[in-house]
């Protein structure tokens, strides 16, 4: 909607420049081409801004999800070997502390 309004405004200004050119012989001959070139630049900049705003909004909405995925991936890569090393000793124990139970649960969930 904003693009069509901008285009309408720019085209009407170009038409005014062309009609002024016909009325006056002292106008600059390259004015219509400049107007068209500038109009495409403004429209492109406007659409890029809209696209960037869309991606920024989407990124902000999914930030916590992406942070959690990144953290889970980090834990799986770095703690699996460490906890796996102590897994054998923990399975033989009869009395487990809360942290040892948590380690065994984490290993079961991340196999």
Gaussian input, Z-matrix of N, CA and C with variables (Angstrom, degrees):
# hf/3-21g

backbone

0 1
 N
 C     1     B1
 C     2     B2     1     A1
 N     3     B3     2     A2     1     D1
 C     4     B4     3     A3     2     D2
 C     5     B5     4     A4     3     D3
 N     6     B6     5     A5     4     D4
 C     7     B7     6     A6     5     D5
 C     8     B8     7     A7     6     D6
 N     9     B9     8     A8     7     D7
 C    10    B10     9     A9     8     D8
 C    11    B11    10    A10     9     D9
 N    12    B12    11    A11    10    D10
 C    13    B13    12    A12    11    D11
 C    14    B14    13    A13    12    D12
 N    15    B15    14    A14    13    D13
 C    16    B16    15    A15    14    D14
 C    17    B17    16    A16    15    D15
 N    18    B18    17    A17    16    D16
 C    19    B19    18    A18    17    D17
 C    20    B20    19    A19    18    D18
 N    21    B21    20    A20    19    D19
 C    22    B22    21    A21    20    D20
 C    23    B23    22    A22    21    D21
 N    24    B24    23    A23    22    D22
 C    25    B25    24    A24    23    D23
 C    26    B26    25    A25    24    D24
 N    27    B27    26    A26    25    D25
 C    28    B28    27    A27    26    D26
 C    29    B29    28    A28    27    D27
 N    30    B30    29    A29    28    D28
 C    31    B31    30    A30    29    D29
 C    32    B32    31    A31    30    D30
 N    33    B33    32    A32    31    D31
 C    34    B34    33    A33    32    D32
 C    35    B35    34    A34    33    D33
 N    36    B36    35    A35    34    D34
 C    37    B37    36    A36    35    D35
 C    38    B38    37    A37    36    D36
 N    39    B39    38    A38    37    D37
 C    40    B40    39    A39    38    D38
 C    41    B41    40    A40    39    D39
 N    42    B42    41    A41    40    D40
 C    43    B43    42    A42    41    D41
 C    44    B44    43    A43    42    D42
 N    45    B45    44    A44    43    D43
 C    46    B46    45    A45    44    D44
 C    47    B47    46    A46    45    D45
 N    48    B48    47    A47    46    D46
 C    49    B49    48    A48    47    D47
 C    50    B50    49    A49    48    D48
 N    51    B51    50    A50    49    D49
 C    52    B52    51    A51    50    D50
 C    53    B53    52    A52    51    D51
 N    54    B54    53    A53    52    D52
 C    55    B55    54    A54    53    D53
 C    56    B56    55    A55    54    D54
 N    57    B57    56    A56    55    D55
 C    58    B58    57    A57    56    D56
 C    59    B59    58    A58    57    D57
 N    60    B60    59    A59    58    D58
 C    61    B61    60    A60    59    D59
 C    62    B62    61    A61    60    D60
 N    63    B63    62    A62    61    D61
 C    64    B64    63    A63    62    D62
 C    65    B65    64    A64    63    D63
 N    66    B66    65    A65    64    D64
 C    67    B67    66    A66    65    D65
 C    68    B68    67    A67    66    D66
 N    69    B69    68    A68    67    D67
 C    70    B70    69    A69    68    D68
 C    71    B71    70    A70    69    D69
 N    72    B72    71    A71    70    D70
 C    73    B73    72    A72    71    D71
 C    74    B74    73    A73    72    D72
 N    75    B75    74    A74    73    D73
 C    76    B76    75    A75    74    D74
 C    77    B77    76    A76    75    D75
 N    78    B78    77    A77    76    D76
 C    79    B79    78    A78    77    D77
 C    80    B80    79    A79    78    D78
 N    81    B81    80    A80    79    D79
 C    82    B82    81    A81    80    D80
 C    83    B83    82    A82    81    D81
 N    84    B84    83    A83    82    D82
 C    85    B85    84    A84    83    D83
 C    86    B86    85    A85    84    D84
 N    87    B87    86    A86    85    D85
 C    88    B88    87    A87    86    D86
 C    89    B89    88    A88    87    D87
 N    90    B90    89    A89    88    D88
 C    91    B91    90    A90    89    D89
 C    92    B92    91    A91    90    D90
 N    93    B93    92    A92    91    D91
 C    94    B94    93    A93    92    D92
 C    95    B95    94    A94    93    D93
 N    96    B96    95    A95    94    D94
 C    97    B97    96    A96    95    D95
 C    98    B98    97    A97    96    D96
 N    99    B99    98    A98    97    D97
 C   100   B100    99    A99    98    D98
 C   101   B101   100   A100    99    D99
 N   102   B102   101   A101   100   D100
 C   103   B103   102   A102   101   D101
 C   104   B104   103   A103   102   D102
 N   105   B105   104   A104   103   D103
 C   106   B106   105   A105   104   D104
 C   107   B107   106   A106   105   D105
 N   108   B108   107   A107   106   D106
 C   109   B109   108   A108   107   D107
 C   110   B110   109   A109   108   D108
 N   111   B111   110   A110   109   D109
 C   112   B112   111   A111   110   D110
 C   113   B113   112   A112   111   D111
 N   114   B114   113   A113   112   D112
 C   115   B115   114   A114   113   D113
 C   116   B116   115   A115   114   D114
 N   117   B117   116   A116   115   D115
 C   118   B118   117   A117   116   D116
 C   119   B119   118   A118   117   D117
 N   120   B120   119   A119   118   D118
 C   121   B121   120   A120   119   D119
 C   122   B122   121   A121   120   D120
 N   123   B123   122   A122   121   D121
 C   124   B124   123   A123   122   D122
 C   125   B125   124   A124   123   D123
 N   126   B126   125   A125   124   D124
 C   127   B127   126   A126   125   D125
 C   128   B128   127   A127   126   D126
 N   129   B129   128   A128   127   D127
 C   130   B130   129   A129   128   D128
 C   131   B131   130   A130   129   D129
 N   132   B132   131   A131   130   D130
 C   133   B133   132   A132   131   D131
 C   134   B134   133   A133   132   D132
 N   135   B135   134   A134   133   D133
 C   136   B136   135   A135   134   D134
 C   137   B137   136   A136   135   D135
 N   138   B138   137   A137   136   D136
 C   139   B139   138   A138   137   D137
 C   140   B140   139   A139   138   D138
 N   141   B141   140   A140   139   D139
 C   142   B142   141   A141   140   D140
 C   143   B143   142   A142   141   D141
 N   144   B144   143   A143   142   D142
 C   145   B145   144   A144   143   D143
 C   146   B146   145   A145   144   D144
 N   147   B147   146   A146   145   D145
 C   148   B148   147   A147   146   D146
 C   149   B149   148   A148   147   D147
 N   150   B150   149   A149   148   D148
 C   151   B151   150   A150   149   D149
 C   152   B152   151   A151   150   D150
 N   153   B153   152   A152   151   D151
 C   154   B154   153   A153   152   D152
 C   155   B155   154   A154   153   D153
 N   156   B156   155   A155   154   D154
 C   157   B157   156   A156   155   D155
 C   158   B158   157   A157   156   D156
 N   159   B159   158   A158   157   D157
 C   160   B160   159   A159   158   D158
 C   161   B161   160   A160   159   D159
 N   162   B162   161   A161   160   D160
 C   163   B163   162   A162   161   D161
 C   164   B164   163   A163   162   D162
 N   165   B165   164   A164   163   D163
 C   166   B166   165   A165   164   D164
 C   167   B167   166   A166   165   D165
 N   168   B168   167   A167   166   D166
 C   169   B169   168   A168   167   D167
 C   170   B170   169   A169   168   D168
 N   171   B171   170   A170   169   D169
 C   172   B172   171   A171   170   D170
 C   173   B173   172   A172   171   D171
 N   174   B174   173   A173   172   D172
 C   175   B175   174   A174   173   D173
 C   176   B176   175   A175   174   D174
 N   177   B177   176   A176   175   D175
 C   178   B178   177   A177   176   D176
 C   179   B179   178   A178   177   D177
 N   180   B180   179   A179   178   D178
 C   181   B181   180   A180   179   D179
 C   182   B182   181   A181   180   D180
 N   183   B183   182   A182   181   D181
 C   184   B184   183   A183   182   D182
 C   185   B185   184   A184   183   D183
 N   186   B186   185   A185   184   D184
 C   187   B187   186   A186   185   D185
 C   188   B188   187   A187   186   D186
 N   189   B189   188   A188   187   D187
 C   190   B190   189   A189   188   D188
 C   191   B191   190   A190   189   D189
 N   192   B192   191   A191   190   D190
 C   193   B193   192   A192   191   D191
 C   194   B194   193   A193   192   D192
 N   195   B195   194   A194   193   D193
 C   196   B196   195   A195   194   D194
 C   197   B197   196   A196   195   D195
 N   198   B198   197   A197   196   D196
 C   199   B199   198   A198   197   D197
 C   200   B200   199   A199   198   D198
 N   201   B201   200   A200   199   D199
 C   202   B202   201   A201   200   D200
 C   203   B203   202   A202   201   D201
 N   204   B204   203   A203   202   D202
 C   205   B205   204   A204   203   D203
 C   206   B206   205   A205   204   D204
 N   207   B207   206   A206   205   D205
 C   208   B208   207   A207   206   D206
 C   209   B209   208   A208   207   D207
 N   210   B210   209   A209   208   D208
 C   211   B211   210   A210   209   D209
 C   212   B212   211   A211   210   D210
 N   213   B213   212   A212   211   D211
 C   214   B214   213   A213   212   D212
 C   215   B215   214   A214   213   D213
 N   216   B216   215   A215   214   D214
 C   217   B217   216   A216   215   D215
 C   218   B218   217   A217   216   D216
 N   219   B219   218   A218   217   D217
 C   220   B220   219   A219   218   D218
 C   221   B221   220   A220   219   D219
 N   222   B222   221   A221   220   D220
 C   223   B223   222   A222   221   D221
 C   224   B224   223   A223   222   D222
 N   225   B225   224   A224   223   D223
 C   226   B226   225   A225   224   D224
 C   227   B227   226   A226   225   D225
 N   228   B228   227   A227   226   D226
 C   229   B229   228   A228   227   D227
 C   230   B230   229   A229   228   D228
 N   231   B231   230   A230   229   D229
 C   232   B232   231   A231   230   D230
 C   233   B233   232   A232   231   D231
 N   234   B234   233   A233   232   D232
 C   235   B235   234   A234   233   D233
 C   236   B236   235   A235   234   D234
 N   237   B237   236   A236   235   D235
 C   238   B238   237   A237   236   D236
 C   239   B239   238   A238   237   D237
 N   240   B240   239   A239   238   D238
 C   241   B241   240   A240   239   D239
 C   242   B242   241   A241   240   D240
 N   243   B243   242   A242   241   D241
 C   244   B244   243   A243   242   D242
 C   245   B245   244   A244   243   D243
 N   246   B246   245   A245   244   D244
 C   247   B247   246   A246   245   D245
 C   248   B248   247   A247   246   D246
 N   249   B249   248   A248   247   D247
 C   250   B250   249   A249   248   D248
 C   251   B251   250   A250   249   D249
 N   252   B252   251   A251   250   D250
 C   253   B253   252   A252   251   D251
 C   254   B254   253   A253   252   D252
 N   255   B255   254   A254   253   D253
 C   256   B256   255   A255   254   D254
 C   257   B257   256   A256   255   D255
 N   258   B258   257   A257   256   D256
 C   259   B259   258   A258   257   D257
 C   260   B260   259   A259   258   D258
 N   261   B261   260   A260   259   D259
 C   262   B262   261   A261   260   D260
 C   263   B263   262   A262   261   D261
 N   264   B264   263   A263   262   D262
 C   265   B265   264   A264   263   D263
 C   266   B266   265   A265   264   D264
 N   267   B267   266   A266   265   D265
 C   268   B268   267   A267   266   D266
 C   269   B269   268   A268   267   D267
 N   270   B270   269   A269   268   D268
 C   271   B271   270   A270   269   D269
 C   272   B272   271   A271   270   D270
 N   273   B273   272   A272   271   D271
 C   274   B274   273   A273   272   D272
 C   275   B275   274   A274   273   D273
 N   276   B276   275   A275   274   D274
 C   277   B277   276   A276   275   D275
 C   278   B278   277   A277   276   D276
 N   279   B279   278   A278   277   D277
 C   280   B280   279   A279   278   D278
 C   281   B281   280   A280   279   D279
 N   282   B282   281   A281   280   D280
 C   283   B283   282   A282   281   D281
 C   284   B284   283   A283   282   D282
 N   285   B285   284   A284   283   D283
 C   286   B286   285   A285   284   D284
 C   287   B287   286   A286   285   D285
 N   288   B288   287   A287   286   D286
 C   289   B289   288   A288   287   D287
 C   290   B290   289   A289   288   D288
 N   291   B291   290   A290   289   D289
 C   292   B292   291   A291   290   D290
 C   293   B293   292   A292   291   D291
 N   294   B294   293   A293   292   D292
 C   295   B295   294   A294   293   D293
 C   296   B296   295   A295   294   D294
 N   297   B297   296   A296   295   D295
 C   298   B298   297   A297   296   D296
 C   299   B299   298   A298   297   D297
 N   300   B300   299   A299   298   D298
 C   301   B301   300   A300   299   D299
 C   302   B302   301   A301   300   D300
 N   303   B303   302   A302   301   D301
 C   304   B304   303   A303   302   D302
 C   305   B305   304   A304   303   D303
 N   306   B306   305   A305   304   D304
 C   307   B307   306   A306   305   D305
 C   308   B308   307   A307   306   D306
 N   309   B309   308   A308   307   D307
 C   310   B310   309   A309   308   D308
 C   311   B311   310   A310   309   D309
 N   312   B312   311   A311   310   D310
 C   313   B313   312   A312   311   D311
 C   314   B314   313   A313   312   D312
 N   315   B315   314   A314   313   D313
 C   316   B316   315   A315   314   D314
 C   317   B317   316   A316   315   D315
 N   318   B318   317   A317   316   D316
 C   319   B319   318   A318   317   D317
 C   320   B320   319   A319   318   D318
 N   321   B321   320   A320   319   D319
 C   322   B322   321   A321   320   D320
 C   323   B323   322   A322   321   D321
 N   324   B324   323   A323   322   D322
 C   325   B325   324   A324   323   D323
 C   326   B326   325   A325   324   D324
 N   327   B327   326   A326   325   D325
 C   328   B328   327   A327   326   D326
 C   329   B329   328   A328   327   D327
 N   330   B330   329   A329   328   D328
 C   331   B331   330   A330   329   D329
 C   332   B332   331   A331   330   D330

   B1=1.4392
   B2=1.5198
   B3=1.3276
   B4=1.4609
   B5=1.5171
   B6=1.3146
   B7=1.4639
   B8=1.5192
   B9=1.3396
   B10=1.4648
   B11=1.5186
   B12=1.3413
   B13=1.4625
   B14=1.5226
   B15=1.3144
   B16=1.4623
   B17=1.5156
   B18=1.3291
   B19=1.4630
   B20=1.5219
   B21=1.3253
   B22=1.4621
   B23=1.5157
   B24=1.3254
   B25=1.4586
   B26=1.5240
   B27=1.3071
   B28=1.4675
   B29=1.5207
   B30=1.3300
   B31=1.4697
   B32=1.5182
   B33=1.3271
   B34=1.4672
   B35=1.5206
   B36=1.3326
   B37=1.4672
   B38=1.5208
   B39=1.3354
   B40=1.4695
   B41=1.5239
   B42=1.3256
   B43=1.4672
   B44=1.5191
   B45=1.3305
   B46=1.4679
   B47=1.5204
   B48=1.3311
   B49=1.4640
   B50=1.5200
   B51=1.3189
   B52=1.4685
   B53=1.5171
   B54=1.3296
   B55=1.4636
   B56=1.5171
   B57=1.3108
   B58=1.4593
   B59=1.5175
   B60=1.3147
   B61=1.4599
   B62=1.5242
   B63=1.3129
   B64=1.4589
   B65=1.5176
   B66=1.3427
   B67=1.4564
   B68=1.5179
   B69=1.3146
   B70=1.4553
   B71=1.5186
   B72=1.2930
   B73=1.4640
   B74=1.5197
   B75=1.3288
   B76=1.4615
   B77=1.5282
   B78=1.3155
   B79=1.4658
   B80=1.5274
   B81=1.3177
   B82=1.4584
   B83=1.5303
   B84=1.3370
   B85=1.4644
   B86=1.5297
   B87=1.3228
   B88=1.4636
   B89=1.5267
   B90=1.2961
   B91=1.4573
   B92=1.5341
   B93=1.3375
   B94=1.4690
   B95=1.5311
   B96=1.3238
   B97=1.4696
   B98=1.5197
   B99=1.3115
   B100=1.4756
   B101=1.5181
   B102=1.3147
   B103=1.4636
   B104=1.5124
   B105=1.3137
   B106=1.4652
   B107=1.5227
   B108=1.3270
   B109=1.4606
   B110=1.5243
   B111=1.3222
   B112=1.4652
   B113=1.5226
   B114=1.3269
   B115=1.4666
   B116=1.5215
   B117=1.3260
   B118=1.4697
   B119=1.5212
   B120=1.3180
   B121=1.4706
   B122=1.5183
   B123=1.3378
   B124=1.4585
   B125=1.5257
   B126=1.3077
   B127=1.4645
   B128=1.5249
   B129=1.3209
   B130=1.4653
   B131=1.5261
   B132=1.3238
   B133=1.4659
   B134=1.5190
   B135=1.3267
   B136=1.4581
   B137=1.5264
   B138=1.3228
   B139=1.4635
   B140=1.5264
   B141=1.3308
   B142=1.4666
   B143=1.5202
   B144=1.3260
   B145=1.4578
   B146=1.5268
   B147=1.3318
   B148=1.4644
   B149=1.5227
   B150=1.3168
   B151=1.4593
   B152=1.5283
   B153=1.3283
   B154=1.4638
   B155=1.5200
   B156=1.3283
   B157=1.4638
   B158=1.5322
   B159=1.3239
   B160=1.4658
   B161=1.5270
   B162=1.3324
   B163=1.4659
   B164=1.5284
   B165=1.3190
   B166=1.4605
   B167=1.5279
   B168=1.3319
   B169=1.4615
   B170=1.5283
   B171=1.3392
   B172=1.4654
   B173=1.5268
   B174=1.3170
   B175=1.4594
   B176=1.5288
   B177=1.3289
   B178=1.4643
   B179=1.5270
   B180=1.3407
   B181=1.4623
   B182=1.5283
   B183=1.3130
   B184=1.4658
   B185=1.5227
   B186=1.3243
   B187=1.4669
   B188=1.5282
   B189=1.3112
   B190=1.4693
   B191=1.5306
   B192=1.3258
   B193=1.4693
   B194=1.5253
   B195=1.3325
   B196=1.4630
   B197=1.5288
   B198=1.3292
   B199=1.4653
   B200=1.5274
   B201=1.3317
   B202=1.4615
   B203=1.5321
   B204=1.3299
   B205=1.4678
   B206=1.5240
   B207=1.3264
   B208=1.4624
   B209=1.5281
   B210=1.3268
   B211=1.4594
   B212=1.5316
   B213=1.3301
   B214=1.4698
   B215=1.5228
   B216=1.3193
   B217=1.4640
   B218=1.5283
   B219=1.3206
   B220=1.4635
   B221=1.5302
   B222=1.3354
   B223=1.4626
   B224=1.5249
   B225=1.3236
   B226=1.4624
   B227=1.5191
   B228=1.3319
   B229=1.4664
   B230=1.5183
   B231=1.3350
   B232=1.4551
   B233=1.5235
   B234=1.3215
   B235=1.4577
   B236=1.5218
   B237=1.3102
   B238=1.4629
   B239=1.5288
   B240=1.3164
   B241=1.4685
   B242=1.5266
   B243=1.3304
   B244=1.4654
   B245=1.5265
   B246=1.3358
   B247=1.4591
   B248=1.5255
   B249=1.3097
   B250=1.4598
   B251=1.5166
   B252=1.3217
   B253=1.4627
   B254=1.5231
   B255=1.3345
   B256=1.4643
   B257=1.5291
   B258=1.3260
   B259=1.4650
   B260=1.5294
   B261=1.3194
   B262=1.4644
   B263=1.5154
   B264=1.3132
   B265=1.4665
   B266=1.5250
   B267=1.3225
   B268=1.4677
   B269=1.5252
   B270=1.3116
   B271=1.4653
   B272=1.5237
   B273=1.3241
   B274=1.4666
   B275=1.5210
   B276=1.3450
   B277=1.4662
   B278=1.5201
   B279=1.3398
   B280=1.4597
   B281=1.5222
   B282=1.3233
   B283=1.4680
   B284=1.5195
   B285=1.3173
   B286=1.4616
   B287=1.5199
   B288=1.3049
   B289=1.4632
   B290=1.5273
   B291=1.3301
   B292=1.4692
   B293=1.5277
   B294=1.3246
   B295=1.4645
   B296=1.5284
   B297=1.3285
   B298=1.4675
   B299=1.5262
   B300=1.3316
   B301=1.4646
   B302=1.5313
   B303=1.3128
   B304=1.4626
   B305=1.5169
   B306=1.3367
   B307=1.4713
   B308=1.5210
   B309=1.3383
   B310=1.4659
   B311=1.5311
   B312=1.3271
   B313=1.4707
   B314=1.5248
   B315=1.3248
   B316=1.4708
   B317=1.5280
   B318=1.3264
   B319=1.4642
   B320=1.5289
   B321=1.3314
   B322=1.4689
   B323=1.5304
   B324=1.3216
   B325=1.4729
   B326=1.5251
   B327=1.3201
   B328=1.4680
   B329=1.5210
   B330=1.3091
   B331=1.4728
   B332=1.4926
   A1=109.97
   A2=116.25
   A3=120.29
   A4=110.75
   A5=116.03
   A6=120.07
   A7=110.17
   A8=117.04
   A9=119.19
   A10=110.82
   A11=117.58
   A12=119.94
   A13=110.50
   A14=116.56
   A15=120.76
   A16=110.47
   A17=116.76
   A18=120.39
   A19=111.22
   A20=117.19
   A21=120.68
   A22=110.52
   A23=116.30
   A24=120.63
   A25=111.11
   A26=116.81
   A27=121.10
   A28=110.95
   A29=116.23
   A30=119.39
   A31=110.47
   A32=117.50
   A33=119.06
   A34=111.00
   A35=117.70
   A36=119.23
   A37=111.03
   A38=117.18
   A39=120.45
   A40=109.93
   A41=116.48
   A42=120.16
   A43=110.13
   A44=116.93
   A45=120.10
   A46=110.46
   A47=116.22
   A48=119.87
   A49=110.17
   A50=117.08
   A51=120.81
   A52=110.34
   A53=117.94
   A54=119.63
   A55=110.87
   A56=118.35
   A57=121.59
   A58=109.61
   A59=116.75
   A60=121.51
   A61=110.36
   A62=116.33
   A63=119.31
   A64=111.09
   A65=116.97
   A66=120.83
   A67=111.50
   A68=117.13
   A69=120.81
   A70=109.72
   A71=116.73
   A72=120.77
   A73=111.85
   A74=118.39
   A75=121.16
   A76=112.89
   A77=118.19
   A78=119.30
   A79=110.52
   A80=116.27
   A81=123.04
   A82=108.49
   A83=119.32
   A84=120.68
   A85=114.23
   A86=119.46
   A87=122.00
   A88=112.55
   A89=118.28
   A90=121.45
   A91=113.05
   A92=121.27
   A93=119.12
   A94=112.93
   A95=117.26
   A96=119.15
   A97=110.91
   A98=116.01
   A99=119.21
   A100=110.56
   A101=115.71
   A102=119.53
   A103=111.95
   A104=116.79
   A105=120.63
   A106=110.24
   A107=116.34
   A108=120.40
   A109=110.98
   A110=116.30
   A111=119.49
   A112=111.41
   A113=117.05
   A114=118.95
   A115=111.06
   A116=117.47
   A117=119.00
   A118=111.08
   A119=116.97
   A120=120.08
   A121=110.21
   A122=117.06
   A123=120.33
   A124=111.56
   A125=117.08
   A126=120.55
   A127=109.98
   A128=117.44
   A129=120.91
   A130=110.71
   A131=116.79
   A132=120.20
   A133=110.39
   A134=116.89
   A135=121.23
   A136=110.77
   A137=117.21
   A138=119.82
   A139=111.25
   A140=117.58
   A141=120.19
   A142=110.35
   A143=117.08
   A144=120.70
   A145=110.06
   A146=116.67
   A147=120.00
   A148=111.12
   A149=116.34
   A150=120.99
   A151=111.00
   A152=116.37
   A153=119.83
   A154=111.18
   A155=117.27
   A156=120.74
   A157=110.60
   A158=116.60
   A159=121.09
   A160=110.36
   A161=116.49
   A162=120.08
   A163=111.72
   A164=117.29
   A165=120.85
   A166=110.45
   A167=116.62
   A168=120.57
   A169=110.49
   A170=116.76
   A171=121.36
   A172=110.60
   A173=116.64
   A174=121.34
   A175=110.95
   A176=116.85
   A177=120.04
   A178=111.35
   A179=116.49
   A180=119.83
   A181=111.49
   A182=117.73
   A183=121.70
   A184=113.55
   A185=118.42
   A186=121.48
   A187=111.85
   A188=118.02
   A189=119.93
   A190=111.07
   A191=116.61
   A192=120.38
   A193=110.43
   A194=116.37
   A195=120.41
   A196=111.33
   A197=117.30
   A198=120.34
   A199=110.80
   A200=116.67
   A201=120.44
   A202=110.82
   A203=117.37
   A204=120.68
   A205=111.17
   A206=116.23
   A207=120.90
   A208=110.52
   A209=117.11
   A210=121.63
   A211=111.18
   A212=117.26
   A213=120.35
   A214=111.20
   A215=116.22
   A216=120.43
   A217=110.52
   A218=116.57
   A219=121.32
   A220=110.23
   A221=116.39
   A222=120.01
   A223=111.42
   A224=116.88
   A225=119.83
   A226=111.69
   A227=116.56
   A228=119.51
   A229=112.16
   A230=118.07
   A231=120.45
   A232=115.19
   A233=118.39
   A234=119.03
   A235=113.67
   A236=117.65
   A237=119.37
   A238=111.14
   A239=117.76
   A240=120.78
   A241=111.28
   A242=115.68
   A243=120.20
   A244=110.84
   A245=116.27
   A246=119.33
   A247=111.06
   A248=117.31
   A249=121.24
   A250=111.62
   A251=116.68
   A252=121.50
   A253=110.63
   A254=116.47
   A255=119.58
   A256=112.40
   A257=117.65
   A258=121.13
   A259=112.32
   A260=117.37
   A261=120.35
   A262=112.19
   A263=116.98
   A264=120.91
   A265=110.88
   A266=116.88
   A267=119.67
   A268=111.87
   A269=117.47
   A270=119.72
   A271=111.70
   A272=117.11
   A273=120.52
   A274=111.88
   A275=117.30
   A276=120.59
   A277=110.56
   A278=114.59
   A279=119.12
   A280=111.15
   A281=117.71
   A282=121.48
   A283=108.99
   A284=116.45
   A285=120.73
   A286=110.33
   A287=115.76
   A288=120.21
   A289=108.60
   A290=115.62
   A291=120.17
   A292=111.33
   A293=116.89
   A294=119.20
   A295=111.20
   A296=116.94
   A297=119.96
   A298=111.16
   A299=116.58
   A300=120.10
   A301=110.10
   A302=115.65
   A303=120.24
   A304=112.16
   A305=116.11
   A306=120.54
   A307=110.32
   A308=116.67
   A309=119.78
   A310=111.64
   A311=116.92
   A312=120.37
   A313=110.61
   A314=116.02
   A315=120.02
   A316=110.22
   A317=116.49
   A318=119.86
   A319=111.65
   A320=117.21
   A321=120.38
   A322=110.75
   A323=116.25
   A324=120.41
   A325=112.07
   A326=118.26
   A327=121.32
   A328=114.07
   A329=117.87
   A330=120.14
   A331=110.76
   D1=-44.93
   D2=-179.71
   D3=-67.23
   D4=-33.90
   D5=-179.66
   D6=-68.07
   D7=-42.69
   D8=-179.63
   D9=-67.06
   D10=-36.26
   D11=177.37
   D12=-66.17
   D13=-40.88
   D14=178.58
   D15=-65.40
   D16=-43.83
   D17=178.70
   D18=-62.10
   D19=-41.99
   D20=179.41
   D21=-61.20
   D22=-43.92
   D23=179.39
   D24=-62.80
   D25=-43.31
   D26=-177.40
   D27=-69.22
   D28=-42.65
   D29=179.32
   D30=-63.73
   D31=-40.48
   D32=179.06
   D33=-65.19
   D34=-35.52
   D35=177.20
   D36=-69.33
   D37=-33.83
   D38=177.30
   D39=-67.36
   D40=-41.11
   D41=178.36
   D42=-62.26
   D43=-39.75
   D44=177.75
   D45=-63.13
   D46=-40.74
   D47=179.75
   D48=-64.32
   D49=-42.32
   D50=-179.82
   D51=-65.75
   D52=-43.13
   D53=179.57
   D54=-68.24
   D55=-33.97
   D56=176.67
   D57=-67.03
   D58=-35.77
   D59=179.29
   D60=-63.85
   D61=-39.79
   D62=179.14
   D63=-67.59
   D64=-33.54
   D65=-179.32
   D66=-76.98
   D67=-35.55
   D68=-174.33
   D69=-117.99
   D70=139.05
   D71=179.39
   D72=-91.94
   D73=-3.55
   D74=-176.87
   D75=-98.82
   D76=4.96
   D77=-178.41
   D78=-75.46
   D79=161.69
   D80=-178.99
   D81=-75.74
   D82=129.38
   D83=-176.04
   D84=-71.39
   D85=-19.97
   D86=-175.88
   D87=-95.19
   D88=4.50
   D89=-176.23
   D90=-60.50
   D91=-45.68
   D92=179.97
   D93=-62.30
   D94=-39.17
   D95=178.85
   D96=-65.41
   D97=-40.48
   D98=177.88
   D99=-63.47
   D100=-40.69
   D101=179.59
   D102=-61.98
   D103=-43.21
   D104=179.11
   D105=-65.55
   D106=-43.15
   D107=179.28
   D108=-62.31
   D109=-46.16
   D110=179.40
   D111=-65.39
   D112=-36.50
   D113=179.97
   D114=-64.36
   D115=-39.93
   D116=178.75
   D117=-67.92
   D118=-35.04
   D119=177.64
   D120=-64.75
   D121=-44.69
   D122=-179.33
   D123=-65.58
   D124=-40.82
   D125=179.29
   D126=-65.45
   D127=-42.42
   D128=179.12
   D129=-64.15
   D130=-41.75
   D131=179.37
   D132=-64.74
   D133=-39.14
   D134=179.54
   D135=-64.90
   D136=-43.87
   D137=-179.46
   D138=-68.91
   D139=-34.85
   D140=177.40
   D141=-66.20
   D142=-38.99
   D143=178.84
   D144=-63.65
   D145=-43.46
   D146=178.22
   D147=-61.73
   D148=-43.02
   D149=179.97
   D150=-64.12
   D151=-43.28
   D152=178.80
   D153=-63.84
   D154=-40.23
   D155=178.36
   D156=-63.54
   D157=-39.05
   D158=179.00
   D159=-62.89
   D160=-47.18
   D161=-179.59
   D162=-67.25
   D163=-36.47
   D164=178.47
   D165=-64.58
   D166=-42.86
   D167=179.07
   D168=-63.55
   D169=-44.01
   D170=179.66
   D171=-63.22
   D172=-39.96
   D173=179.82
   D174=-65.09
   D175=-42.24
   D176=179.77
   D177=-66.11
   D178=-36.78
   D179=179.79
   D180=-65.91
   D181=-35.12
   D182=-175.54
   D183=-99.24
   D184=8.44
   D185=-175.43
   D186=-59.48
   D187=-48.60
   D188=-177.60
   D189=-65.07
   D190=-36.85
   D191=178.12
   D192=-63.51
   D193=-45.99
   D194=-179.58
   D195=-66.98
   D196=-37.34
   D197=177.47
   D198=-62.83
   D199=-43.17
   D200=179.70
   D201=-64.58
   D202=-43.07
   D203=178.62
   D204=-61.64
   D205=-41.68
   D206=-179.88
   D207=-64.96
   D208=-41.93
   D209=179.74
   D210=-67.20
   D211=-42.73
   D212=177.83
   D213=-61.91
   D214=-41.51
   D215=178.43
   D216=-62.68
   D217=-40.54
   D218=178.77
   D219=-62.67
   D220=-46.19
   D221=-179.61
   D222=-62.35
   D223=-43.29
   D224=-178.85
   D225=-63.28
   D226=-39.26
   D227=-179.42
   D228=-71.77
   D229=-38.58
   D230=-169.31
   D231=-99.34
   D232=-27.47
   D233=-175.43
   D234=-101.48
   D235=-14.56
   D236=-177.61
   D237=-62.61
   D238=-44.70
   D239=178.63
   D240=-65.30
   D241=-42.68
   D242=-177.92
   D243=-64.03
   D244=-49.39
   D245=-179.50
   D246=-70.35
   D247=-33.59
   D248=178.77
   D249=-63.58
   D250=-32.74
   D251=178.54
   D252=-63.86
   D253=-40.39
   D254=-177.84
   D255=-88.27
   D256=-3.58
   D257=-176.89
   D258=-62.81
   D259=-42.48
   D260=-178.73
   D261=-59.78
   D262=-43.80
   D263=-179.80
   D264=-69.07
   D265=-33.67
   D266=-178.09
   D267=-72.69
   D268=-33.70
   D269=-178.70
   D270=-69.07
   D271=-26.38
   D272=-179.86
   D273=-81.38
   D274=-22.29
   D275=-179.20
   D276=-73.11
   D277=146.63
   D278=177.38
   D279=-95.59
   D280=-41.16
   D281=178.13
   D282=-97.45
   D283=112.03
   D284=-179.48
   D285=-108.51
   D286=140.79
   D287=174.47
   D288=-77.87
   D289=172.18
   D290=179.79
   D291=-62.50
   D292=-40.68
   D293=-179.22
   D294=-68.08
   D295=-36.76
   D296=177.87
   D297=-67.39
   D298=-37.64
   D299=175.32
   D300=-64.51
   D301=-40.52
   D302=178.42
   D303=-63.15
   D304=-38.59
   D305=178.18
   D306=-63.68
   D307=-45.05
   D308=179.54
   D309=-64.28
   D310=-39.57
   D311=177.27
   D312=-64.11
   D313=-41.78
   D314=-179.77
   D315=-63.94
   D316=-41.79
   D317=178.96
   D318=-63.90
   D319=-38.77
   D320=178.16
   D321=-66.03
   D322=-39.92
   D323=-178.09
   D324=-71.86
   D325=-27.08
   D326=-173.53
   D327=-110.70
   D328=25.00
   D329=177.31
   D330=-82.76

